[in-house]
Amino acid sequence: MKRSTEFIVLFIFWLLLNFSIELKTVISGIFVSILITRLSRDILFDATEEPLKFPSMWRLVWFNYIVFIEIFIAAFQHIIRIIKKDGRPVVFKVELSTNDAFAITMISNAITLTPGTITLSADGAVLTVLGLATTDEKFEQTKYTITNKFQRPFL
């Protein structure tokens, strides 16, 4: 993402969050957006100075839709586990088909946002996940969601 594009996106986000176009808000938004744009250079560029490749907007919308639906499904399943006082924690590994750092980060965060699962670590494309489920079949369903649903928009 070019620095000017990053600045513009951050500044618009600032204005939307503040819901104001007063001079003080605009000046502080410009200052904060410039600061974040400069500080994020080391995050958005890898050691070879190649920018991280961001997926298209359509893929991000698709991914967010999937995550939104899966959060609600997992929330209802988690409520049932709580009511029944059932479920056991298990740590398992999931190997993704992508090595893209942005995709791995998004998938890791989606796992943690989903009730009953937490991403403990990421070692390349291998994620270590702590999950709650009642049966081995439910763990397999969780793995399927991660590898096939969460990952699909990035492939």
N, C-alpha and C positions, 0 to 999 in steps of 0.2 A: 504494500500500500504506500503510495507516495506520501511524503510528509505533509504536503498541502492538503491532500484529501483527508489524511488523519486529523489534521488541525480542524478542518471544516466540520467533519463528523463530530468531533469532540465539542466544538463550539455550539453546534446545533443541539447536541445532547444537553449541554449546560443550560442553554436557553429554555429548552423544554422542561428540564427539572426545576428551574427557577420560576418559570411561567411569568417572566417579566422581561421587558426590554428597556428598563431604566438605565441611565448612563452608568451608574455604579455597577449594575449587574453585567452590562456589556463589557466594561473595562476589566472587571474581575474575571469574566469568562474568557476573554482574550488572553489574559495573563496565565490563567490556569491551563488553558488549552495549549499554549506555547510551551509551558513548563512540562506538561505531560508528554507532548510530542517529542521534546528533546530527551527527556528521561527514558522514554520507551524505545529509543533507538536500539539499545543493546538487547532488548527483549524481542523486538520485531525482526532483527537481523541476526543470522547465525554467524559462526566464526569465519565463514568464507565471504561475508558481506552480501550473501544472497538473501533477498527478503523471503520471509516465510510466505508460502503460497496460501492465500485465503480462498476458500471455495466460493462459488458464485452465490449470490443472494438467494436464488431459488433453492440451492442445497441447504443453506442455513435455515430457511423457512421450513423446508421439509423436515430437517433434523429437529427443529424446535417443536413442530407439530407432533412428531413421534414421541419426543420426551414428555410433552404435555400429556398425551394420552397415557403413556406408561406410568407417569407419576400418579394419575388418578386410579389406574388399575391396581398398582402396588399399594396405594393408600387404603383402598377397600380391603385388599388381602391382608394388609398389616393390621387393620382394625379387627378383622376376624381372628387373627392370631392372638391379639391382645385379649379379646373377650374370652376366647377358649383357653388362654394361658398356654398356648402351644407354640412350638417353633424352637429350633435349635440353631445356634450360631455355627457357621462353618466358614473357614478360610479356604478359598479356591483361586486358581489361576485361570485367566482367560487370555488366549493369544489372539491378537487382532491381525487382520490381513494387511493393515496399512502401517507404514513407518512414518507417516506424516505427523509431525509434532503437534500441529494445530488440531488435527482430527483426534489424536490420542488424548489431548487435553480436554477437548469438548466431550468425548465419550467418558473419560474419567469423572468429569464434573457431573455429567448426566447420571452416572451410576450413583454418585454420592447424593444427588438431589432426590433420587428415587427412594421412597421409604423402604426400610429393611435391608439396604445395601450401602456399603461404604467402600470407596477405593482406598486401599491402604498404601499401595505403591505402584509405580510404573517403571518397569525396566525395559526400555525400548518399547516393543509392541506387546509385551507381556504385562498384564495388569494383575495385581493381587487384590482380591475383593473379599470383604467380610459380608456375608449374607445370612439372613434369617429365612428359614423355610421349615415346613412340616415334614416333607418327604424328599427323597432323592430326586423324584420326578420334578418337584418344584425348583430344585437347584438347577436341573437341566433346563428348565423353562427360563430361569434367570440367565443362564449362559447363552441360551438361544436369543433372548432379547438383546443381550449385549452384542453378540457377534453378528446377528442377522438384522436386527432392527436399528439399533443405535449406529452401527457401522455403515449400513447401506448407503446413506446419502454421501458419504465420503469416498466411496469406491468408484 
